Amino acid sequence: MAEVLTRRDLNRATLERQLLTRRTDLAAPAVIERLTGLQAQDPDPPYVGLWSRIEGFRLEELTKLLEERAVVRATLFRGTQHLVTAEDYLWVRPLLQPMLDRWQKAAFGKQTAGVDLAELASVARSALTGGSLARPELGRLLAERWPGRDPVALARSVQGLLAVVHPPPDGTWGRRGTTPFALAEEWLDRPLSGDASLRQLVRRHLAGFGPATVKDVQAWSGTTRLREVVEELRPELRVYRGEGGEELFDLPGAPLPGPDTVVPVRFLAALDNVVLGHADRSRLMTDDQRRHIIVEAAVLVDGFVRALWVIKREGRGKATAVLTVKCFSPLDAREEAEVTEEGERLLRFAAADAERYDIRFVPVADGG
């Protein structure tokens, strides 16, 4: 009979593997590899994601990694922007191609109906060879070949059809502007790898997010039909049961800290993969809280989502940085003190140039 893991067991296991039970001394590249990337729809969240996990992390550390091409920003898991190490990009990107083909069809299939997608990728490759183009420039060029088509849809389609990365200053702290495109193999001066298998991807998920169901791995990666892959791996995996009877797979020897493991307050990055990495997210939040997480960043108290947070600038010259903590339920005095202490650290990191700081606690607008 398989051992049953409670919701709290899964919570502690996931947070331990995500480096959220205590900050680590690991360098940023090792952390990014361990997490198999950071969600990077916007430039700033990856920096916050590393700050929440690494002791003494500084903004310039990640910016330098991007500039040195040790880390790249690209369309990957679930068809969304991620930061991954260069080494991981080379094997992950080819594995995700079938998913990215489906993503392109779902997102831009109507706008590209009748367009030969292989030709679209070829024309884009030729345009990008030897340099880079901003997304609007690439879109206009492609629209010359396919008049009347939406340039944005054509250029965005390239993100799924072709292995492209978005070089800095794109993806760096506070940066806003058009997105540059470069061929990944040129930017990294290395070919993509065809040697990896989906088994490697499953193992990576279990290492960073496990124990997990097949549906969890699929939700994280965007890749479907992984049951057969997991079944091939079954003899090499530990198998548990969740409280609902679901099968949970894990790597032998992976950490399973006890349910009483202390977890400090953590301000998560917006769309941090820890809140997106499972089909069943009950190990971190309720179903009602889940709908808020796609809009605002979460605060963990005792390892579970208890609030949302946002920083805005106010006053003359925007000199005051205000951290608003939107609570799903009231915090007791100790919890509020711990959130305040960690919030002050966040403000010193994310709004270092502010002259004044303020922290405000309010309820979630609709009562959560």
C-alpha positions in Angstrom: 0.0 0.0 0.0 1.5 3.3 -1.1 2.2 5.9 1.7 -0.4 8.7 1.8 0.9 12.3 1.7 -1.2 15.0 3.1 -1.7 18.5 1.6 0.7 19.8 4.2 3.3 17.1 3.4 3.2 18.1 -0.3 3.4 21.8 0.7 6.6 21.3 2.7 8.1 19.0 0.0 7.5 21.5 -2.8 8.7 24.5 -0.9 11.9 22.7 0.2 12.7 21.9 -3.4 11.8 25.4 -4.5 14.3 26.9 -2.0 11.5 28.7 -0.1 11.9 27.1 3.3 15.2 29.0 3.8 17.4 31.1 1.5 20.3 29.4 -0.2 23.9 30.3 -0.7 23.8 28.8 -4.2 24.7 31.1 -7.1 21.9 32.3 -9.4 22.7 30.0 -12.3 22.5 26.9 -10.0 19.2 28.1 -8.7 17.7 28.8 -12.1 18.8 25.3 -13.2 17.4 23.7 -10.1 14.0 25.4 -10.8 14.3 24.6 -14.6 13.7 28.3 -15.3 11.8 31.3 -14.0 8.6 32.7 -15.3 9.5 35.9 -17.2 6.4 37.4 -18.8 7.6 40.7 -17.4 11.2 41.8 -16.8 11.1 42.2 -13.0 9.5 39.0 -11.6 12.6 36.8 -12.2 14.7 39.1 -10.1 12.1 38.9 -7.3 12.0 35.1 -7.7 15.8 34.9 -7.1 15.7 37.4 -4.2 13.1 35.3 -2.4 15.4 32.3 -2.7 19.0 33.5 -2.6 20.7 35.1 0.5 22.0 38.5 -0.4 20.9 38.4 -4.1 21.6 41.6 -6.0 19.9 42.9 -9.2 23.2 43.1 -11.1 23.8 39.3 -10.7 20.9 38.3 -13.1 21.5 41.2 -15.5 25.1 40.1 -15.8 24.1 36.5 -16.6 21.8 37.8 -19.3 24.5 40.0 -20.8 27.0 37.2 -20.7 24.6 34.8 -22.4 24.6 32.3 -19.5 20.9 32.8 -19.2 18.4 33.5 -21.9 14.8 34.7 -22.2 12.5 32.8 -24.6 9.1 31.3 -25.2 9.1 27.9 -23.5 6.8 26.1 -21.0 3.1 26.6 -21.7 4.0 29.0 -24.5 5.0 31.6 -22.0 8.2 33.6 -21.5 10.9 32.0 -19.2 14.4 32.6 -18.2 16.5 29.5 -18.3 20.2 28.7 -18.3 21.8 28.5 -21.7 22.6 24.8 -21.1 19.0 24.0 -20.3 17.7 25.9 -23.3 19.7 23.8 -25.7 17.9 20.6 -24.7 14.5 21.9 -23.4 13.6 23.9 -26.5 13.6 21.0 -29.0 11.5 18.8 -26.5 8.9 21.5 -26.4 8.5 22.0 -30.2 5.3 19.9 -30.5 3.7 21.9 -27.7 4.8 25.2 -29.2 3.4 24.2 -32.6 0.0 23.7 -30.8 0.5 27.0 -29.0 1.0 28.8 -32.3 -2.1 27.3 -33.8 -4.2 28.0 -30.7 -3.0 31.6 -30.3 -2.5 32.7 -34.0 -4.1 30.0 -36.1 -6.9 32.2 -37.4 -4.5 35.0 -38.3 -2.1 32.7 -40.1 -4.7 30.4 -41.8 -3.4 29.6 -45.3 0.2 30.7 -44.5 2.8 28.0 -45.0 4.3 27.9 -41.5 7.4 26.2 -42.6 8.0 29.0 -45.1 7.2 31.6 -42.4 9.9 30.1 -40.2 12.3 30.0 -43.1 11.7 33.6 -44.0 12.1 34.7 -40.4 15.3 32.7 -40.1 16.8 34.4 -43.1 15.8 37.8 -41.8 17.4 37.1 -38.4 20.6 35.4 -39.6 23.6 37.4 -38.6 21.8 39.9 -36.4 18.6 40.7 -34.5 15.4 42.5 -35.2 12.8 44.0 -32.9 9.4 42.3 -33.0 7.7 45.2 -34.9 10.5 45.2 -37.5 10.3 41.5 -38.0 6.5 41.7 -38.2 6.6 44.4 -40.9 9.2 42.4 -42.9 7.0 39.3 -42.7 3.9 41.3 -43.7 5.7 42.3 -46.9 5.8 38.6 -47.8 2.2 38.0 -46.6 0.3 41.3 -47.3 -2.8 41.9 -45.4 -1.8 39.6 -42.5 -1.4 40.9 -38.9 2.3 41.7 -38.5 2.1 41.0 -34.7 0.6 37.6 -35.2 3.2 36.7 -37.8 6.1 37.8 -35.5 4.6 36.2 -32.4 4.1 33.0 -34.4 7.9 32.9 -35.0 8.4 32.6 -31.2 6.8 29.1 -31.4 7.9 28.0 -34.8 11.6 28.9 -34.5 14.2 28.7 -31.7 14.6 32.4 -31.0 15.7 34.2 -27.8 15.2 37.8 -26.7 18.6 39.3 -25.9 19.2 42.0 -23.3 18.4 44.7 -22.6 15.1 42.8 -23.0 14.3 41.0 -19.7 16.4 43.2 -17.5 15.2 45.0 -14.4 12.8 47.8 -15.1 13.2 47.6 -18.8 10.2 48.4 -21.0 10.2 48.5 -24.8 10.1 46.4 -28.0 11.2 42.8 -27.8 14.3 41.9 -29.8 14.6 38.5 -31.6 17.8 36.6 -32.3 18.4 33.0 -33.5 19.2 31.0 -30.4 22.0 29.0 -32.1 23.7 32.2 -33.2 23.2 33.9 -29.8 24.6 31.0 -27.9 27.1 29.9 -30.6 26.0 26.3 -30.1 23.6 24.0 -31.8 20.4 22.7 -30.1 20.6 19.3 -28.6 18.5 16.4 -30.0 19.7 13.9 -27.4 17.3 14.7 -24.5 14.1 12.8 -23.9 10.8 13.7 -22.2 12.0 11.4 -19.3 14.5 14.1 -18.5 11.8 16.7 -18.4 9.7 14.6 -16.1 12.6 14.1 -13.8 13.3 17.8 -13.7 9.7 18.5 -12.7 9.8 16.0 -9.9 13.1 17.3 -8.6 11.7 20.9 -8.4 8.0 20.4 -7.8 7.4 16.9 -6.6 5.9 14.7 -5.5 3.5 15.2 -8.4 0.9 13.6 -10.6 1.1 13.1 -14.4 -1.4 15.9 -14.8 0.9 18.2 -12.7 3.9 17.6 -15.0 1.7 18.3 -18.0 0.3 21.5 -16.5 3.8 22.8 -15.7 5.3 22.0 -19.1 2.3 22.4 -21.4 3.3 19.0 -22.8 0.5 16.4 -23.2 0.4 12.6 -23.2 3.1 12.1 -20.6 1.4 9.1 -18.9 3.4 6.7 -21.1 6.6 8.5 -20.2 5.9 8.3 -16.5 5.0 4.6 -16.8 8.3 3.9 -18.4 10.0 5.6 -15.5 7.8 3.9 -12.8 10.3 1.3 -11.8 12.8 4.1 -11.1 10.4 6.3 -9.1 8.8 6.4 -5.6 5.0 6.2 -5.7 2.8 7.8 -3.1 -0.9 8.5 -2.8 -2.6 11.9 -2.2 -5.5 12.4 0.2 -7.8 12.0 -2.8 -6.3 8.7 -3.8 -4.3 10.1 -6.7 -0.9 8.6 -7.6 2.0 10.9 -6.8 5.4 10.2 -8.4 8.8 11.2 -7.0 12.5 10.7 -7.3 14.1 8.3 -4.9 15.8 10.2 -2.1 14.2 13.5 -2.9 13.6 15.6 0.2 10.4 15.1 2.1 10.6 17.4 5.1 8.0 16.8 7.9 4.7 18.7 8.0 6.0 20.7 11.0 8.9 22.2 9.1 8.9 25.9 9.7 8.5 28.0 6.6 9.1 31.8 6.8 7.0 34.4 5.2 7.8 34.7 1.5 6.8 37.3 -1.1 6.6 35.4 -4.3 7.3 36.8 -7.7 4.3 37.5 -10.0 3.4 34.2 -11.7 6.2 32.4 -9.9 6.3 28.9 -11.2 5.7 27.4 -7.7 2.1 28.6 -8.0 1.8 27.5 -11.6 3.6 24.2 -11.5 0.7 21.8 -10.7 -2.7 21.0 -12.1 -3.9 20.6 -8.5 -2.6 23.7 -6.7 -4.2 22.9 -3.4 -0.8 22.2 -1.8 -0.4 26.0 -1.8 -3.8 27.7 -2.2 -7.6 27.3 -2.3 -9.5 27.3 -5.6 -10.9 30.7 -4.8 -7.4 32.1 -4.3 -6.1 30.5 -7.5 -8.1 32.9 -9.7 -6.3 35.9 -8.2 -2.8 34.5 -8.7 -2.8 35.1 -12.4 -3.2 38.8 -11.8 -1.2 39.6 -8.7 1.8 38.2 -6.8 1.2 36.0 -3.7 2.4 36.1 -0.1 3.0 32.8 1.6 2.4 32.7 5.4 3.3 29.3 7.0 3.8 28.1 3.4 0.3 28.8 2.1 -1.1 31.7 0.1 -2.6 34.2 2.5 -2.3 37.5 0.7 -1.4 39.3 -2.5 1.1 42.1 -2.8 2.0 45.1 -5.1 4.4 47.9 -4.9 3.5 51.4 -6.2 5.2 54.7 -6.1 3.4 57.8 -4.6 4.0 61.4 -3.6 6.1 64.2 -5.1 8.6 62.7 -7.5 7.3 59.2 -6.7 9.6 59.2 -3.8 7.5 57.0 -1.6 7.3 53.2 -2.3 4.1 51.7 -0.9 3.8 48.0 -0.4 0.2 47.0 -0.2 -0.6 43.6 1.2 -4.0 42.4 0.3 -5.1 39.7 2.7 -7.5 36.9 2.0 -8.1 36.5 5.7 -7.0 38.6 8.7 -3.4 38.0 9.9 -2.8 37.7 13.7 -0.3 40.0 15.4 2.7 37.6 14.9 1.9 37.0 11.3 1.5 40.6 10.5 4.8 41.4 12.2 6.6 38.7 10.1 5.0 39.9 6.9 6.0 43.5 7.8 9.6 42.5 8.4 9.9 40.6 5.2 8.0 43.3 3.3 10.6 45.9 4.5 13.3 43.7 3.0 11.4 43.5 -0.3 11.1 47.3 -0.4 14.8 47.8 0.2 15.4 45.4 -2.7 12.8 46.3 -5.2 12.6 50.1 -4.5 16.1 50.8 -3.4 16.0 54.4 -4.8 12.8 55.4 -2.8 13.2 58.0 -0.1 10.4 56.6 2.0 8.7 53.2 2.5 5.2 52.4 3.6 3.4 49.1 4.2 -0.4 48.9 4.2 -2.6 45.9 5.0 -6.0 45.8 3.3 -8.5 43.0 2.5 -8.7 41.5 -0.9 -11.2 43.7 -2.7 -14.0 41.1 -3.2 -13.3 39.4 0.2 -11.3 36.6 -1.3 
